[in-house]
Amino acid sequence: MKKNKPIQIVILLGILILGGYAIGSSLFASDGKPQVGDKPPAFSLLGTDGSVHNLEDYKGKGLVVNFWGSWCEPCVREMPLLEEQSKVWKDRNVVFLGINVGEDQMTVSNFVKQFGVTFPLLLDKEKQTTRKYGIGPLPTTVFISSEGKIVDIRIGELTRNVLESNLQRL
């Protein structure tokens, strides 16, 4: 038994080191997701208007990028607020973009007609942009400054106060 004790200690230390590394990695790593202060990942997506929209198209403008789905109740509830504020901020160098996650063009076009959304809605049917941004629950809104940096990432339904506060920062 005494001969096995050093081997057991080495194995135990190895397990502790690997466990500590795994816990530390999960707590402190960003998993490649963009964070506040980062430059947002580029995208190129087809809009319901038939045009391809690229992140570069909006260089020098503040952006409110809302990831949403028509099946998501909080997404539907916040859409009138986003529409209202998109009109208020249109002449202030701020652009609102809605990125639909996983739905087809007809579904999104019907949503546009039903809710009267006038800001660009983009289709991420294959969810590539959604993955690049590390989006989990919907809705999620990414606020990007005119300098091209992420100033906030909000998960969940936006309130008027949160939206207006972030718009002031853009």
N, C-alpha and C positions, 0 to 999 in steps of 0.2 A: 504493500500500500504506500509506503513512504517513497518508493521509486516513481509512482504515478503523480505524486503531489506537484512537482514542478511542471509537468505537462498540463495538469488541470489548471494551474495558475496561469500559464501561458494562454491556454484556450479561453479562460475566463477574461483575461485582459484583452484578448483579441475581440471577443464578443462585446465587451464594454466600449472599446474604441470604435468598432463598426456601428454600434448602436448610437453612440454619441455623435458620430459623423452623420448618420441618417437623420437624427433629430435636428441637429444644427442645420443641415441642408434644407430640411423642410421649413424650418422657422425663418431662415435668413435669405433663402434664394427666392428670386422673383419668377422662376420658371420661364424666363424669357418673355413674360408679359410686360408690356410697356407700363411704366410707373409715372407718377406725377414728376415733372421735370424732364422727362424723356422726349425725344422726337417721336411723333406717332409713325407707325408703320405705313408705308405707301399702299395705296389701293387703286384699282381700276375696275369700276363696276358699271354695268348697264343700268340706266335710270328708266323709270316708267315713261319718261319723255322721249325715249328712243336714243338718247345720247349716252356716250360713255363718259363717266365722271372719274377724274383722277384727283388724288389728294393735291398734286402739284397745281391743278387748276385754281386752287383757292389760296395760293401762296400770298402772304401779306394780309389775309383776312382772319378774323376770329371765327372759329368753327364750333358749332354745337352738333356733335355726331351722336345720334340716338339710335341704338340697336333695339329692334322691336320685332314683334310678330302680331298678326291680326288675331290670333288665338289667345293672346296674352291679355288678360283683363286690365292689369295696371297699365300696359302699353296703350290700350284703347282709351282708358280714362285720361291719360296725360296728353294725348294727341291734340285736343282742342287748346290746351295751354301752350304747347309747342307751336301750333299754328298761329295763335294770337301773338306770341312773342316774336315769331319769325317776321311778322309784318311790322311790328314796332321797331325791330332792330335792322330791318332790311337796308335802310339808308345810313346805317352807322358802321358799315364795314364788317358786319357779322352775318354769317351764312349758317342756316340750319340744314342739316342733311339727315334723312332717316335711312338707316340701312336695315332692310328687311332680312330676317334670318330664315333662310330655307324655304321660302314660299315661291310659287310661280308667278309670272307676270300678270296673269288674269286675276288671281286672288288679290294681288296688291293694287292693280288698276281698279278693281271693284271697290276696294277699301278707300282709295282716293276719291272716287265718285261719291261714295256713301258719306264720307266725313269731310269732303271739301278741302283736302290738304293741298296747299299750293307750293310748299317748299319741295325740293328734289327728294324723291324716294328712290333709293338704289336697291338693286336686287343682289343678294349674296346667297343664291340658291345652293351653291356647293359649300358654303360656310367657310371659305378660305380666309376672307377678311376677318370674320368673327373669330376664327382661331388665332390669326396674327395678333389681334387685340386682346386675346385671352378672355373673351367674354364668356361668362357663365350664365347666371340668371338674367332674365329679361324683365323689364327694360334695364339697359345700362346706357348711360350717357357720358361721353368723353368730351371735355371742354378743352379746346386747343387755342392758344393765343395767336395773335397775328405774327408773333415772332417764331411760330412753328413749334411750340413746346406744350406738352400736356399740363394744364393747370389744375384739373380735377377729373376724377372718375367717380361717377355716382351710380351705384347699383340700386335699383328699385325705382318706384314711381317718384317723379319729381314733384316737389311742392313749388308753389309760386315763389316763396322766399328763397329756396335753394337755387332755383333757376335764375332769378333776378340777381342774386348775390354773385353767382358765377358769371353772368353776363357782364356785370360791372368790372370783373377782373380781366375780361378779354380786351 
